[in-house]
Amino acid sequence: MATSIRLAADIEHRLDTLAARTGRTKAYYLRELIEKGLEDLEDYYLAAGTIERVRKGEEAVSTLDEVERGLGLAD
């Protein structure tokens, strides 16, 4: 899937320099950044959404004791 993005001039310059010095394409490094960074972004933004729902009382929460009892791990 083709996608286009606009980069700040300094970021594009750094990417150009990296590509030129290593003999790889800019697309290669952009793919690497996305593939390696997407999981972190998903974790952060999905967790932020969950925290917001908890604060609003829209998300169920349990204490550690409740979880342990539910799993049959309570002492």
C-alpha positions in Angstrom: 0.0 0.0 0.0 1.4 3.3 -1.0 1.3 6.1 1.6 2.8 9.5 1.6 3.9 11.7 4.5 5.3 15.2 5.0 8.5 15.4 7.0 10.1 18.4 8.5 13.1 19.5 6.5 15.6 18.6 9.2 14.1 15.1 9.5 14.1 14.6 5.8 17.8 15.7 5.6 18.7 13.2 8.3 16.9 10.5 6.5 18.6 11.5 3.2 22.0 11.4 4.8 21.4 8.0 6.4 20.2 6.5 3.2 23.1 8.0 1.2 25.8 6.9 3.7 24.4 3.3 4.0 23.3 2.6 0.5 19.8 1.8 1.5 16.6 3.6 0.4 14.7 6.1 2.5 11.7 3.8 2.1 13.7 1.0 3.8 14.3 3.2 6.9 10.7 4.4 7.0 9.4 0.8 6.9 11.9 -0.1 9.7 10.7 2.8 11.8 7.1 2.0 11.4 7.5 -1.8 11.9 9.6 -1.3 15.1 7.7 1.7 16.5 4.1 0.7 15.7 3.8 -1.7 18.7 5.0 1.0 21.1 2.5 3.4 19.7 -0.3 0.9 19.9 0.6 0.1 23.5 0.7 3.8 24.5 -2.4 5.1 22.7 -4.6 2.0 23.5 -3.5 2.2 27.2 -4.3 5.9 27.3 -7.7 5.2 26.0 -8.3 2.5 28.6 -7.1 4.9 31.4 -9.5 7.5 30.2 -12.4 5.0 30.3 -11.4 3.9 33.8 -11.4 7.6 34.9 -14.9 8.0 33.5 -16.1 4.9 35.1 -16.7 3.2 31.8 -14.2 0.4 32.2 -14.4 -2.4 34.8 -11.6 -2.6 37.3 -10.7 -5.3 39.9 -8.5 -5.3 42.9 -5.6 -7.8 43.1 -7.5 -9.7 45.8 -10.5 -10.0 43.5 -8.4 -11.3 40.6 -6.6 -13.8 42.8 -9.9 -15.1 44.2 -11.3 -15.3 40.7 -8.3 -17.4 39.5 -8.4 -19.6 42.6 -5.1 -18.2 43.9 -6.3 -16.6 47.1 -4.6 -17.8 50.3 
